[in-house]
Amino acid sequence: MAVSVLAAAPLAVNLLDAQSLLATFGVLGIAVVMFAETGLLVGFFLPGDSLLFTAGLLCAGTADKAATLSLPWVLAASAAGALAGAQVGYLIGRRAGGAVLARSRSKRLHEGAERAQELLERYGHAKAIVLARFVPVVRTVLNPLAGALNIPARVFTLWQVTGGLVWTVGLVMAGYALGSSIPNVDRYLLPIIALIVIVSLLPLAAELLRSRRAAKLKNEAP
């Protein structure tokens, strides 16, 4: 399977830190985080993008340093967790309806639900399900929302699998490619992860700005 991730695992895991999660749980942690972030509303805060990219970096061996994770196992764990999580989230939404979101007191979660609803209305089911994978929080709430809206299971499954594979494989391989091409890339791991987090939040920020501008124009209209 995978080689031990880092020489010494920290005593306490930081759920917001991709390095800490990988050091503590390894490949199994990737599958669990992917499942929780895409299938359970309580996992909306987990670092999905940075975790996938960092895992890809750790799969890349350099001339003076062996890989600390196995690329095939990372790809398998990432895809399995993300695809299973989305399907479970859809089933939860289908059975519980909108109540599963209504009970939450998280402002971020409700904002994510609004963005997910806008994606569905603006792009249609197929494109919205794929695009949601790349937007933090939205990828968490769109799955139960799709179930609550009774989007056909066959349609949802086809496009969540497509989006899930593009998202997980794409980010892992991007990290792997960078780690393979830059010697001692682990020295720059923190700034790289920070950049990934910022980039991953850009779609959400853009949608929020667009919504505020639209609301402002609507209020100013005679």
QUIVENZI-V415378 format. One record per residue. RES is the residue in one small letter. SS is DSSP state (alpha for helix, beta for strand, coil for the rest). OMEGA is omega in radians with two decimals (* if undefined). D_LAST is the distance of its C-alpha to the last C-alpha in Angstrom with 2 decimals. Layout:
BEGIN
res=RES ss=SS omega=OMEGA d_last=D_LAST
res=RES ss=SS omega=OMEGA d_last=D_LAST
END
This chain:
BEGIN
res=m ss=coil omega=-3.13 d_last=64.83
res=a ss=coil omega=3.03 d_last=63.17
res=v ss=coil omega=3.13 d_last=65.11
res=s ss=coil omega=-2.94 d_last=64.50
res=v ss=coil omega=3.13 d_last=61.20
res=l ss=coil omega=-3.03 d_last=62.11
res=a ss=coil omega=-3.11 d_last=65.46
res=a ss=coil omega=3.12 d_last=64.52
res=a ss=coil omega=3.13 d_last=61.77
res=p ss=coil omega=-3.13 d_last=60.08
res=l ss=coil omega=-3.13 d_last=61.06
res=a ss=coil omega=-3.11 d_last=57.48
res=v ss=coil omega=3.05 d_last=54.81
res=n ss=coil omega=-3.06 d_last=51.35
res=l ss=coil omega=3.14 d_last=48.93
res=l ss=coil omega=-3.06 d_last=46.31
res=d ss=coil omega=-3.11 d_last=48.83
res=a ss=alpha omega=3.14 d_last=49.69
res=q ss=alpha omega=3.14 d_last=53.06
res=s ss=alpha omega=3.12 d_last=54.01
res=l ss=alpha omega=-3.13 d_last=53.17
res=l ss=alpha omega=3.13 d_last=55.18
res=a ss=alpha omega=-3.08 d_last=58.07
res=t ss=alpha omega=-2.98 d_last=58.33
res=f ss=alpha omega=3.12 d_last=57.69
res=g ss=alpha omega=-3.07 d_last=58.07
res=v ss=alpha omega=3.12 d_last=57.15
res=l ss=alpha omega=3.12 d_last=56.96
res=g ss=alpha omega=3.12 d_last=54.25
res=i ss=alpha omega=-3.13 d_last=52.12
res=a ss=alpha omega=-3.11 d_last=52.27
res=v ss=alpha omega=-3.13 d_last=51.53
res=v ss=alpha omega=3.11 d_last=48.54
res=m ss=alpha omega=3.13 d_last=47.06
res=f ss=alpha omega=-3.09 d_last=47.57
res=a ss=alpha omega=-3.08 d_last=46.10
res=e ss=alpha omega=-3.08 d_last=43.02
res=t ss=alpha omega=-3.06 d_last=42.12
res=g ss=alpha omega=-3.07 d_last=43.51
res=l ss=coil omega=-3.09 d_last=43.28
res=l ss=alpha omega=-3.13 d_last=40.16
res=v ss=alpha omega=-3.10 d_last=42.37
res=g ss=alpha omega=-3.05 d_last=42.95
res=f ss=coil omega=-3.06 d_last=39.43
res=f ss=coil omega=-3.04 d_last=40.59
res=l ss=coil omega=-3.02 d_last=43.57
res=p ss=coil omega=-3.07 d_last=43.84
res=g ss=alpha omega=-3.09 d_last=43.91
res=d ss=alpha omega=-3.09 d_last=43.11
res=s ss=alpha omega=3.11 d_last=45.40
res=l ss=alpha omega=3.13 d_last=48.11
res=l ss=alpha omega=-3.11 d_last=48.29
res=f ss=alpha omega=3.14 d_last=48.34
res=t ss=alpha omega=3.10 d_last=50.93
res=a ss=alpha omega=3.08 d_last=53.08
res=g ss=alpha omega=3.09 d_last=53.10
res=l ss=alpha omega=-3.09 d_last=54.23
res=l ss=alpha omega=3.07 d_last=57.03
res=c ss=alpha omega=-3.04 d_last=58.22
res=a ss=coil omega=3.05 d_last=58.96
res=g ss=coil omega=3.08 d_last=62.47
res=t ss=beta omega=-3.09 d_last=63.43
res=a ss=coil omega=-3.07 d_last=66.80
res=d ss=coil omega=-3.08 d_last=67.72
res=k ss=beta omega=-3.12 d_last=65.80
res=a ss=coil omega=3.08 d_last=65.79
res=a ss=coil omega=-3.14 d_last=62.70
res=t ss=coil omega=3.07 d_last=62.01
res=l ss=coil omega=3.11 d_last=60.17
res=s ss=coil omega=-3.09 d_last=60.95
res=l ss=alpha omega=3.13 d_last=58.27
res=p ss=alpha omega=-3.13 d_last=58.99
res=w ss=alpha omega=3.11 d_last=58.83
res=v ss=alpha omega=3.12 d_last=55.59
res=l ss=alpha omega=-3.13 d_last=53.96
res=a ss=alpha omega=-3.12 d_last=55.30
res=a ss=alpha omega=-3.13 d_last=54.26
res=s ss=alpha omega=-3.10 d_last=50.74
res=a ss=alpha omega=-3.11 d_last=50.10
res=a ss=alpha omega=-3.13 d_last=51.82
res=g ss=alpha omega=-3.10 d_last=49.92
res=a ss=alpha omega=-3.11 d_last=46.48
res=l ss=alpha omega=3.12 d_last=47.04
res=a ss=alpha omega=-3.13 d_last=48.69
res=g ss=alpha omega=-3.14 d_last=46.07
res=a ss=alpha omega=-3.12 d_last=43.13
res=q ss=alpha omega=3.09 d_last=45.01
res=v ss=alpha omega=3.09 d_last=45.84
res=g ss=alpha omega=3.11 d_last=42.23
res=y ss=alpha omega=-3.13 d_last=41.20
res=l ss=alpha omega=3.09 d_last=43.95
res=i ss=alpha omega=3.13 d_last=42.96
res=g ss=alpha omega=-3.12 d_last=39.38
res=r ss=alpha omega=-3.11 d_last=40.71
res=r ss=alpha omega=-3.06 d_last=43.01
res=a ss=alpha omega=-3.12 d_last=41.01
res=g ss=coil omega=-3.11 d_last=37.52
res=g ss=coil omega=-3.10 d_last=34.51
res=a ss=alpha omega=-3.09 d_last=36.73
res=v ss=alpha omega=3.08 d_last=38.23
res=l ss=alpha omega=-3.09 d_last=34.95
res=a ss=alpha omega=-3.11 d_last=33.81
res=r ss=coil omega=-3.11 d_last=37.00
res=s ss=coil omega=3.11 d_last=36.45
res=r ss=coil omega=-3.10 d_last=35.33
res=s ss=coil omega=3.11 d_last=34.74
res=k ss=alpha omega=3.14 d_last=31.30
res=r ss=alpha omega=-3.12 d_last=32.11
res=l ss=alpha omega=3.12 d_last=33.12
res=h ss=alpha omega=3.06 d_last=29.94
res=e ss=alpha omega=3.09 d_last=27.88
res=g ss=alpha omega=3.11 d_last=30.24
res=a ss=alpha omega=3.10 d_last=29.69
res=e ss=alpha omega=3.11 d_last=25.91
res=r ss=alpha omega=3.13 d_last=26.69
res=a ss=alpha omega=3.12 d_last=29.30
res=q ss=alpha omega=3.12 d_last=26.99
res=e ss=alpha omega=3.11 d_last=24.50
res=l ss=alpha omega=-3.14 d_last=27.51
res=l ss=alpha omega=-3.12 d_last=28.70
res=e ss=alpha omega=-3.05 d_last=25.43
res=r ss=alpha omega=-3.02 d_last=24.86
res=y ss=alpha omega=-3.07 d_last=28.50
res=g ss=alpha omega=-3.02 d_last=30.33
res=h ss=alpha omega=-3.02 d_last=33.40
res=a ss=alpha omega=-3.08 d_last=35.91
res=k ss=alpha omega=-3.12 d_last=34.03
res=a ss=alpha omega=-3.14 d_last=32.35
res=i ss=alpha omega=3.11 d_last=35.76
res=v ss=alpha omega=-3.10 d_last=37.30
res=l ss=alpha omega=-3.10 d_last=34.57
res=a ss=alpha omega=3.14 d_last=34.50
res=r ss=coil omega=-3.03 d_last=38.09
res=f ss=coil omega=-3.13 d_last=37.10
res=v ss=coil omega=3.12 d_last=34.49
res=p ss=coil omega=-3.11 d_last=36.04
res=v ss=coil omega=3.13 d_last=35.17
res=v ss=alpha omega=3.14 d_last=33.22
res=r ss=alpha omega=3.09 d_last=36.63
res=t ss=alpha omega=-3.00 d_last=37.81
res=v ss=alpha omega=-3.09 d_last=35.17
res=l ss=alpha omega=-3.09 d_last=34.41
res=n ss=alpha omega=3.06 d_last=37.91
res=p ss=alpha omega=3.10 d_last=37.84
res=l ss=alpha omega=3.10 d_last=34.23
res=a ss=alpha omega=3.09 d_last=35.48
res=g ss=alpha omega=-3.14 d_last=38.24
res=a ss=alpha omega=3.14 d_last=36.03
res=l ss=coil omega=3.11 d_last=33.83
res=n ss=coil omega=2.98 d_last=37.08
res=i ss=coil omega=-3.09 d_last=36.81
res=p ss=coil omega=-3.07 d_last=40.19
res=a ss=alpha omega=-3.13 d_last=42.92
res=r ss=alpha omega=3.12 d_last=44.25
res=v ss=alpha omega=-3.13 d_last=40.95
res=f ss=alpha omega=-3.09 d_last=40.37
res=t ss=alpha omega=-3.14 d_last=43.97
res=l ss=alpha omega=-3.03 d_last=44.05
res=w ss=alpha omega=3.06 d_last=41.01
res=q ss=alpha omega=3.06 d_last=41.66
res=v ss=alpha omega=3.11 d_last=45.17
res=t ss=alpha omega=-3.14 d_last=43.93
res=g ss=alpha omega=-3.12 d_last=41.40
res=g ss=alpha omega=3.14 d_last=43.90
res=l ss=alpha omega=3.11 d_last=46.65
res=v ss=alpha omega=-3.11 d_last=44.56
res=w ss=alpha omega=-3.06 d_last=43.30
res=t ss=alpha omega=-3.11 d_last=46.67
res=v ss=alpha omega=-3.13 d_last=48.96
res=g ss=alpha omega=-3.11 d_last=46.66
res=l ss=alpha omega=3.11 d_last=46.41
res=v ss=alpha omega=-3.12 d_last=50.09
res=m ss=alpha omega=3.06 d_last=51.26
res=a ss=alpha omega=3.07 d_last=49.05
res=g ss=alpha omega=3.14 d_last=50.75
res=y ss=alpha omega=3.14 d_last=54.11
res=a ss=alpha omega=3.13 d_last=53.68
res=l ss=alpha omega=3.14 d_last=52.79
res=g ss=alpha omega=-3.14 d_last=55.67
res=s ss=alpha omega=-3.04 d_last=58.08
res=s ss=alpha omega=-3.11 d_last=57.19
res=i ss=coil omega=3.11 d_last=57.10
res=p ss=coil omega=3.09 d_last=60.32
res=n ss=coil omega=-3.10 d_last=60.07
res=v ss=alpha omega=-3.13 d_last=56.33
res=d ss=alpha omega=3.08 d_last=56.65
res=r ss=alpha omega=-3.09 d_last=56.80
res=y ss=alpha omega=-3.01 d_last=53.15
res=l ss=alpha omega=-3.09 d_last=52.09
res=l ss=alpha omega=3.10 d_last=49.97
res=p ss=alpha omega=3.12 d_last=47.77
res=i ss=alpha omega=3.12 d_last=47.47
res=i ss=alpha omega=3.11 d_last=46.36
res=a ss=alpha omega=3.12 d_last=43.84
res=l ss=alpha omega=3.13 d_last=42.42
res=i ss=alpha omega=3.13 d_last=42.27
res=v ss=alpha omega=-3.14 d_last=40.38
res=i ss=alpha omega=-3.13 d_last=37.82
res=v ss=alpha omega=-3.12 d_last=37.40
res=s ss=alpha omega=3.14 d_last=37.11
res=l ss=alpha omega=-3.10 d_last=34.21
res=l ss=alpha omega=3.12 d_last=32.21
res=p ss=alpha omega=3.13 d_last=30.72
res=l ss=alpha omega=3.12 d_last=29.53
res=a ss=alpha omega=3.13 d_last=28.07
res=a ss=alpha omega=3.12 d_last=26.32
res=e ss=alpha omega=3.13 d_last=24.80
res=l ss=alpha omega=3.12 d_last=23.71
res=l ss=alpha omega=3.13 d_last=22.09
res=r ss=alpha omega=3.14 d_last=20.32
res=s ss=alpha omega=3.14 d_last=19.04
res=r ss=alpha omega=3.11 d_last=17.80
res=r ss=alpha omega=3.12 d_last=15.99
res=a ss=alpha omega=3.13 d_last=14.36
res=a ss=alpha omega=-3.14 d_last=13.38
res=k ss=alpha omega=3.14 d_last=12.07
res=l ss=alpha omega=3.13 d_last=9.90
res=k ss=alpha omega=3.14 d_last=8.62
res=n ss=alpha omega=-3.12 d_last=8.04
res=e ss=alpha omega=-3.12 d_last=6.39
res=a ss=coil omega=-3.12 d_last=3.86
res=p ss=coil omega=* d_last=0.00
END
